[in-house]
């Protein structure tokens, strides 16, 4: 027979255990939207849309030495809104092609350091670097980790991996340190349908993963752009799933995720 005092202790232990279990955070996926190159007027024109939909983009900047004062000021405003400014090279060259006839040090001196100094002076020092054209190799990765915490390559769905949800490299988790990551393109030129994108989002949400997308322009007539209506459809689906839209540096800062 269980004494009354012992029964109270048992009930208290069960209650405490139940509270501890309920205090565990529920897992959910996330989304990272990276935007490449230097279409700053286009990016800035959607500033209110980002604010109204709680979107935090990561802008990978190239050719910073050509920016106007107005473009610098627009980027400062976007940065103050919570978007991340990251790096995409001085001349936007294909690294693997360049390295066929040049050394790693020459690549560093030509493509990495010049505008990196300018960005540090005028904007902020970037945590992340995205390879132009996704062109990278293991030796170059190790060389650039001296300057950046995160490197981003690209991944493509093809005849074998037809669906975004099958591209393992574009999904990351928070239980590991992410240094080399990949994004999948959602500009119209990549021909990914809404069902393709939705499949990737559903996988991320169901598996507590973060999926990384990249694009170049939202609307407009540039060959590398995503139609605004398509972008808005994706954002509405993300918001309906209650998935946070993160900057790329947040994949290694779990405490910063809302």
N, C-alpha and C positions, 0 to 999 in steps of 0.2 A: 504494500500500500504506500502510495506517495504522500508524504507529509505536505501540509499546506505551504510551509516555508520553502521546501524543495521545489514544489510546483511553481511557486512564484519565480524562483531562480531560473527554472527551465524556460518559463514563458519570457523572462527578461532576456535570456540568451538568444532565443528564437527571434525576438523583436529586434535586438541589436543586429543580428545577422541579416535580417530582412532589410533593415535600414541601410546597412553597408552595401547590400546588393543593389538596392534601388538608387544608391548614390553613384553607381557606375555610370559614366556618360554613355549615352546611346551612340552607336557608331552610325556614321553617314558619310557619303561621299562628298567630293568637292570638285570644283572646276577651276582651271587656270586658263585665262585668255591672254595670249601674248600677241602683240601687234608689232610688225617689223618694218624697218627702213626709215623713211623720213617724211611721211605724208602728214605733217603736223597740223596743217589747217583742217584737213579732213578729220583727224582724230579729235581735235579741239571742238569742232562743230557739233559733236555729240556729247559734250560735257554734261549738259542737263539730263540727258538720257542716262548716262552713267550714274549720276547722283540719284535720280528718281528710282533706279532699279538696283541700287546698292552694288554696283559693278566696280571692281578694282582691277584695272588692266595692268599688264606689264608691257611697257613700250621699249622695244629693243631698237636703239638709235644708231643710225649709220651716217657717215658724211657730216659729222657735227661741225667741221670747219667751214661748211657752206651755210650754216644756219643764220638767219637774220635775227636782229634783236627782238622782233615781234615773235618769232618762233621760239626763241629762248624763253621769253616771258610766258608764252602759252604753256610750255612744258613745266615751268615753275608752278603755274596755277594747277596744272593737272597733278603734279607731285604733291602740292599742298592739299589736294583733295583726297590723297591716299593712294594714288596710282604709283607703281614702281617704275623708275627709269633705269633701264639696263642697257647693255652695250652690244653693238652689232658691227663694229669695225670702222676703220677710217675710210677705206675705199670700197668696201663691200666686194671683196674678191673671193674667188674659189680657192680655199687654202690648199687643197690637194694639187690643183693645177699649178699654183704658184710655187709649191715646194718641190716640184719636179726639177726646177732650175735655180732654186734658192735655198739657203739654209734656214733653220728655225730662227736664228737670231735676225736674219734679214727679214723674215716674215714679221717678227715681233717689231722691228724698227719701222717697217713700212705700214703694216696693217693694224697693229694693236696700240702701240704707245702714243703716236701723235694725237689722235682724238681722245684717247683715254685721259691725257693730261688736260685737254680742253674741257672735257666733260667734268672732270674733278674740280676744275677751276670755276666753271660757269654754272654747274648744276649740282651734281653729287657724285661721289665715287660709286660705281656700279658693283653690285654683288654678283651679277650674272652676265654671261656672254652667250649669244646665239651665233652659231656659225652661219655665215652667208651660204645659201644653197644647201645647208646641212652638211657641207663638205668638211670632214674631220678624220682624224686617225688617233690611235692610242698614244703615240709619242707626242703628238701635239696637245692632246688632252693633258698629259702630265706636265707639259711645259706651261700651259696656261693656268693650271691650278695654283700657280704661284701668284696669280693676279686676281682670280675669280673663285668664288666658292661653288658656283653652279655653272655648268656648261649645258647648253641646249642644242641638240641635233634635231633631225627631222625623221619622220617615219612615213611610209606610203603603203596604202592598201593596194593590192595587185591581184593577179589571177589566182594566186595561192591564198593570200590573206585578203579576202574580198571585203571583209567587214571591219569597221573601226574597232569593234569590241574584241577582235582577234589580235590587235596590235599590242602585244604585251608591253613594249617599250614606252608607250604613251601613258601608261598607268603607273602611279607611284603610291606608296603608303607612308603614313606618318611614323611607323614603328621602325624606320630605318633612316640613315643619313643619306640624303639624295644629293649626289654631286654631278653625275652625268644623267641628263634626262632627255626625252624626245617629245616633240609635238607633232600632231597630225594637222595638215592644212584643211581649212574650211572655206577658203576663197572659192568662187564659182569655178575657177579653172581646174580645181581638183575633183569636180563632179561628185562630191559627197552629198547624198540626199538627206532630207530631214530624218528619214528612218535610219540611215547610217549613223548620223550624229546621235539620235535618240538611243540607238543600241549601245553606243559607247557610254552615254550618260547613265543608262539603266545599269550597266555593268558596274560602273564606278559607285553608284548609289547603293546597289545591293551588296557590294563587296567591301564597302568602306575604303574605297580607293579615290585617288584624285586623277582626273583626266586632263591632259594638256593639249590645248588647241593653239594654232597660230593662223594669223591672217595678216593682211597688209592695209586694206582700206575698207571702211564701212560705207557702202554705196559708192556712187561716182562711176566714171567710165574707164578707170585704170583696169588693165587686164587682170591684175591681182586685186580683186575686191570681193566682198561678200555683199549680196543684196541686203539692204536694210531690213526688208520684210522677213527675209530668211534669218537674219541675225536676231531680230525681235522675236521670232518664233522659237528660236533656241533659248533665248533668255527667259521667255515666259515659261517654257517647259522646266528649265532649271529652277526658277522661282517656285513653281508648283511642287517640285520635289523638295523644296526647302534646302537646296544644296548651296553652300557658301561659294562665292566667286572670289578666289584668292589671288594674291600676287605670287610670283614664282619663289621669292625668298621665304614665304610662309610655309613651304613644304618641309622646312627644317626648324620651324618655330611653332610647334603644336599649340602652345599657350596663346598664340596670337590669333587663332582661328575662332571666329564667332560661333 
